Amino acid sequence: MERGLEEYRWLRERLRVLGLDPFDESLRERVLYPSQERLIYTPEENSEILKRHELALRDGKKTYVDPVTSFYVFTAISHLERGYCCKNGCRHCPFLDSERAT
């Protein structure tokens, strides 16, 4: 799933607006790809979750509808806007493992 920096220009801009380092590769990976422990469905369902998350990120949305449960799910950017981990085990929590709930 590795893509070039140019393809993620939109993500760099969103991170810059939040006052974060838009070229921090670790942060970019945490925003785009949740922890594997939080993708608990079939590979096909997990793939659809990742697609919907990325589309929501691209569109600047704070949430998307989970294709399995139909629940609204916060995007990683919405978590970054809050500024801290809420410790609820959110799927797209971009904070480092030491800063978030498991």
N, C-alpha and C positions, 0 to 999 in steps of 0.2 A: 504494500500500500504506500510505499515511499514515493513521494512526488517532489518535483523541483520547487525551489523557492518562488519562482515566478508564478506558478499555478496558485500559490497561496497568498497572493498580494492582498486580497480581501481580508485574510486573517491577520496579516501583519498590520494593516490599517486599524482593525478593531483593537488589537493589543496596544498599538501606539496611543489610541484615543483613551484607553484605560490607564495610560502612564506606565505600561509594562514594556519590557524589551522585546520588540517585534522580531528580533533575530535569535532569540533564545530557543534553540532547537528542542530542548527538554520541555519547555513550556508548550511549544507548538504541538509536540507529541501528546502531552497530557490533555490538551484541549481537544484534539481530534480523536484520540483513541482512549476510551475508558479502560480501567483495569480489567483484565480478563476475568477476574473473579466476579465482576459485576455484569458480565454478559453470560447469562445463565440459561439461555434458550438454545434452540437448534442452530447450527451454522447458518442456515438460510434466514432464520428470524433475526439472528445477531447481525447478519449482513444488512438486512433491511433497517434495523435500528441505526446502524452506523450511517447508512445513506440518508435517513430522515434527519439524523442529528446534523450531518454536514449541510444538508439543504437549509435547515433552520439557521445554522451559523451563517451561511452565505447570505440569507435573506435578512439577517439581523434580528431574528426572532429570539425570544427568551425561552420559549418552550416548543415542543412538538408532541404529537400524539403517538404514543407507543403502539406499534402495529400488533402487538400480542395482547396487551391488557386494555388498550384504549384509554389509559391514563395519560394525563399531561405530564411531561418530563422536562425538567429544567436543562437547558444547554450549559455547557462548560463556561461559556461567556457570561451567562447570568450568574453563575457562582462567582466568577472573578469580579463582576460588578458589585456583588455583596461584600467581597473583600476578605472573607474568612470561611473556614469549613464549619458547617452547622452540626457536624457529627452525627448526621442521620443516615450515613451510608449511601449517599446519592450516587447514581450510576455515572454521571459525568463530572464528578468532583475533580477539579484540576489541581488541587492542592497536594503537596507531597505526602507520602504515606505517614510520615511522622506527625503531620499536621491534621490528619483526618481520621474519621472513624473507619473501622474495617467492616 
